[in-house]
């Protein structure tokens, strides 16, 4: 039976974690309970609800996209983080996080998966961030209004927590860039202008990004931060279950955002 450390070494290699040293997330095994793993729980966000569920399930290992340790955030531990750490320690559960590595992975990642769902052709890397490309851009089978593309995609996205925003929805789009989560930002809009890309599919669209998107004359489809960052978690879960022969469970905790 594999230990949490052995599974983490496998995941580090699978997701090429070392290539993302500039990520604000401290990717990898963030809490090592030193345990053997019989059951693993997978989710998007490290939080009390997820840890409660994992404990109820008798899980030994928790995998998330958004972990607990970011930069120097745990140099001083507040009461909320302390409670989470105690949950892990008291229930002998290890925690593994993969942030940018899970955004960017060419086969298992959120963005590659969404590009495949959208049937984008002629894929190319997109979204230069912290020294690497984390997203993908490609062409739709045919041009379509952004509103229809957004409604069709977001309505049929097979994940909970429906959320959908479309900016510049009357624009006819043929080329689409995919960056899950918080991808609506100035550098990516500039990259879209340079690459003649019509539309950005992302998780959330902020007030601060509105005027920049308007000035860049691009459409933005925001499918929900949570929903856009489920695909990679499910993909990794399937790999871990097959590789290690352990029971794996995904916990849905939609935020509606």
C-alpha positions, 0 to 999 in steps of 0.5 A: 500500500502506498504512503502519502509521500509516495503518492505525492512523488508520483503526482509531482512527476505526473504534473511536472510540479518543478516547472512551476516554481514561480506559482504562489501556491506551494504545490505538492504535499502541504501536510504530510500525516506520514500515513498509508493511503487506503482512500482519497478525497478530491475537491477544488478547495481546501476547506473545513467542509471538504476536510469534514467530508474526508474524515467522515469517509475515512479518507487518508489523503486529500487532493485539491486545486486550491491548497492552504499554503500560499507563499508565506501565508502560514508563517503566522497561523490564524485561528481558521487555518489552525482549525483546518490543520487540526482537522487534518492532524486529528484525522490522520489525513495528508493534503496535496495541492496542485494549482498552476500545474493543474491549470496547464497540464496538456492532457489532464489540466482544466484548460486542455479539458475545456478546450476539448469540450469546446471542440477547439481545433489547431490548439496552441499554448496561450496565457503566459504567466509566471514564466510558462503558458497555462492555457490554450487557444484554438478555433471553433468548428464554425463562427458563432455569437458569443452569447450562443457559445456561452449559453450552450457551453455553460448550460451543458457543462456537467458540473454543479454550481451553475454560474454564467456571465457573457461580456460583449455577447453580440460579438461573432467569435471564431477563435477562443482562448481558455484560461480557467479560474481568474483568467480575465486580466490585462496581460491575457487581453493583450495576448488576445489582441496580438494573437487575433483571438476573439473570445476568452473562456474563463471562470470569473469576470471582474469589475476591474476587467470590464473596461479592459475587455471592452477596449480590447474588443474581445468577448468574455465567457465566465463559466464560474471559477469553481466550475471551470476548475473541476475537470483537472481534479477529476482527471487526476482522481482517475489516474490515482485510482488506477495507478494505486488501486485505492478508493477515490471520491470527488466531493462537490462543494460549489460556491456559485462563483 
